[in-house]
Amino acid sequence: MPLLRALVLPGLGAIALLATAGRAIRLLGGHDPREDQAVRALQDAFGHRPGEGEAAVPTDPADPRERIDRVTEPLSWYSGVPQTIANGAIWCGITWLLTRDRRAAVAPAVVLALETACFVASAGLVGRTRPEGVWRPEQPHATSSFPSGHTAAAFALHGTLADLLDSRGTRGARLLGPLLRYGIPGAIAFSRVYRGQHHISDTVAGAMLGRWSAAVVRREMISS
């Protein structure tokens, strides 16, 4: 019953809310929502054109595209599924070694499990297609575009790491906290939009799911 009350029921509510919002956005926006105009304008400002693919990635260091592409590519890679799983496992191990607190040690894994369950279920119910008419240097995943799972996982995991630092009174937590909660995940969300993987609203929903997941885990496993 405690698990049901703490995680399962809130998770079902989050899935229902995300699915309702996603279906509404999909219905109102269609296959080419107006929000994608901003994405195309951003890509065009850096010289990228729809359909160019990997061949259009610049190699001249003086090209302004080179700088932003060099930053967004590893960010997008870092937030991938295998990397996120490995990241969560590593932080579980580090937290256990530093605290010997079982609840704190499993918090990174629990927040990713909660976020992933909500993401997979809601994405399956929404079934939104990826942006059309944009530059996309990598092939997208076969899952629904809404919500952004990479963004959700980044906000969930890094937010929980910030909460763990706060709970332990770690020196520098006030500086690291905002970077972990918003800086790194926000940069990942931007990279997913810039590289044509998601509509803007996908990453907004992913950020909300990730922050909510971190808040649930903080309440149930870290603050208690």
N, C-alpha and C positions, 0 to 999 in steps of 0.2 A: 504493500500500500504506500509506504513512503516514496518509493521509486515512481509509482504510478502518479502520485500527486505532484511530485517534484519535477519530473521530466516528461513522462508520456503524455499526460493531459495537456500541459502547456505546448508540447511539440505538436500535438494534433491541432490545437488552436492556431499555431503559427502556420502550419501547412494550409489550413482552410483560408486564413487571411491572405497568404501569399498567392494561393491558387485563384482566389477571387480577384485580387488586384491584377494578377498577370493576365487572366482572361479578359478583364475589362480593358487593360492597356492594349492587348492584342486586337480586340474587337474595334476599339476606337482608332488605333493607329494604323492598322492594316499591315501589309508587307513592307511598306516604305514610309514609316512614320516621320513626322516633321523633325523629330529630335535627331535623326540621322543626317539632316542637312548640316548641323553644326559639326558632326564628325567628318563629313566630307570636306567642309570648309577648312577644318584643322589640318587634315591630311594634305589638302591642296596647298595650304600655306607652307608646308614643308616639301612640296614638290612631288607628292605621291598621287598617282592616278589609279582609279579602279581597274582591276584586272591585270595590274603590272606583275604581281606576284614577287617571288624571291629575286628575280633578275633585276628588279628595280631598286634593291637595297644598295645605297651608295657606298663607295669604297674610298672616296676622296675625303681625308680628314678635314679639309676646309669647307666641305659641304655642310650646311647647317643640319641637314637630315642625318648626317653621320652621328652627330652628338646625341640627338634624341633617340635615334634608333639603337645606338649602343647602350643606352640606359634602359629603354623599355623592353628590349629583347630579354636580357637576363631577369628583369622583374617578372615578366610574363612566364618565363621558364621556372623561376623560383617558386611560383605559386601553383605549379602543376601538381597533379594528383600524387605521383610517386614521391616527389620532393616534399610535399606537405605531410604525407604519412611518415616519411623518414624524420622530418623536422619535429613532428609531434612526439615520436618515439624517443628521439634524442633528448628532448626537453623533459620528458617523463623521467628518463634516467638521471639527467642532471639534477632535477628537483629532488629526487629520492636521495641521491648522494649528498646533497647539501642540507636537506631538512630531516630525512628519515621519517617523513610524515606521509603515510600512505594516501590519505585523501588529497593532499596537495600534489603528490607525485602523479596521480592518475588524472588530475584536472585537465591537462592538455589533451589527453586522449578522449576524455568524456566530452569536452566541448567540441572536438572535431566530429565525434560520433553523433552528437545531437544536431550539429549544423548539417552534417552530411545527410542524415535521415530526413530532415526537413527539406533540404535542397532537392534530393532525389525524388521525393514524393511530390513536391509542388511543381518541379520541372516537368514531371511526367503528366501532371494534370493540365499544365498550361500549354506545352508543346509549341512554344514560339520559335520561329525561324531566325537564323542569324541575319545580321544586317546585309542588305543588298546594295550593289553599286558602290562598294568601298574598297580601298586598298587593304589586302589581307595577306601578309607574307607567310603565314602558317595556316595549315589546314585546321579548321575548328573541330571540336569534339562533336560527337553525334547527339549529345544531349540537347535539351531545350536551351534556348538562349536566356530565358528568364527563369529564375534569377541567376546571377553570375556566381557559380560555385567557387571559382578561384577567389573572387572578392570576398565572398562570405567566409571562406576558410581563413583567409588572411586576417580579417577583422576578428574572427572568433579566436584563433590561436594567439595572435599577438596581443589581443586584449586580455586574454587570460594570463599570459606571461606578465603583463603590466600589473594585473591584480595580484599575482603572486609576489611580485617585488614590493608592492605597497603593503601587503599583509605582513611581510617580514621586516618592514622598516628598513629596506635595503638602501644603502647610501647611493644617492644619485637617482632614486626612483622618481623624483619630481621632474627630472630632466628626461629620463628614459621613458616614463609613462606616456606622455603625449606622442613621442616618436613611435612607440610600439602600438598604441591604440589607434592613431590616426595617420602618422607620417608614412610608415611603410605600407600599411594596407591601402591608404589613399593613392600612393604612387602605383601600386599594383592595379587598382581600379582604373586609373588613368591609362596605364599601359594596355589594359584589355580593350578599352574603348579606342585608343589611338591606333592600335594594330588591327582594328576592324573585327574583333572577336565578339563584341557585344554592343547592344544599344545602350545609351546612357542610363535609361531607367532600369536596365538589368543590373547594373553595378550599384545603383542606389538601393534597389531591393536587396542585393547581396550584402551591402554594408549594413543595412538594417537587420538582416537575419544574423549576421556575424556578431554585431553588437548585442543583440538580444540573447544569443546563445552564451556569450561571455558573461552577461549579467545573470543569467540563470545559474551558471556554474559558480560564479562568485558567491551568489546568495546561498546555494546549497552545499558547496564544498570548500569554499575558502573563508568566507566570513563567519560561518557557523562554528 
